[in-house]
Amino acid sequence: MSNNQGSQWVKSSYSGGEGGQCLEWAPTVATSTGSVPVRDSKAPQGPALSLTPGAWATFVGFASQTSI
């Protein structure tokens, strides 16, 4: 998937300021296409993954219940 450069990206509320695991997603793209783009916020020029809404929901559920 392209990196959706023109899209508005939202940083995960679980992303800290320490430069660790940082994740962004593009909700406007998800709404318009039905596919959820996800990327590393430390590498915004890099690639983005494209997840189905079900896979995204599973990931978010897992992340909200797991501490790294």
C-alpha positions in Angstrom: 0.0 0.0 0.0 1.2 3.5 -0.6 2.0 5.7 2.3 -1.1 7.9 1.8 1.0 11.1 2.1 -2.0 13.5 1.6 -4.0 11.8 4.3 -4.5 13.0 7.8 -2.7 10.6 10.2 -3.6 10.2 13.8 -1.0 9.0 16.3 -2.1 6.2 18.7 -2.9 7.3 22.2 -0.6 4.4 23.3 2.4 6.0 21.6 4.7 7.5 24.1 7.2 10.4 23.8 10.2 8.1 24.3 10.5 7.2 20.7 9.5 3.6 21.2 6.5 1.8 19.6 4.8 4.6 17.7 1.8 3.9 15.4 -0.4 6.1 13.2 -3.5 5.4 11.3 -5.6 7.3 8.8 -9.2 7.3 9.8 -10.4 9.4 6.8 -8.9 6.8 4.4 -10.5 4.0 6.4 -13.9 5.6 6.2 -13.7 6.3 2.5 -12.1 3.0 1.4 -13.0 0.4 4.1 -9.3 -0.4 4.5 -7.4 0.9 7.6 -3.9 2.2 6.7 -1.4 1.9 9.5 2.3 3.1 9.6 5.2 3.7 11.9 5.1 7.3 13.0 8.9 7.4 13.2 9.1 6.7 9.5 6.2 8.6 7.8 7.8 8.4 4.4 7.9 4.6 4.7 5.3 2.1 3.7 1.9 1.6 5.4 0.1 -1.6 6.1 -3.5 -1.9 4.9 -5.7 -3.8 7.4 -9.3 -4.9 7.2 -11.6 -3.3 9.8 -11.8 -6.7 11.6 -8.1 -7.1 11.7 -7.7 -3.5 13.0 -10.3 -4.1 15.7 -8.5 -7.3 16.8 -5.2 -5.5 16.9 -6.6 -2.5 18.9 -8.3 -4.9 21.4 -5.1 -6.8 21.8 -3.0 -3.7 22.3 -5.4 -2.2 24.8 -5.2 -5.3 27.0 -1.4 -6.0 26.7 1.5 -4.2 28.2 4.8 -4.3 26.4 
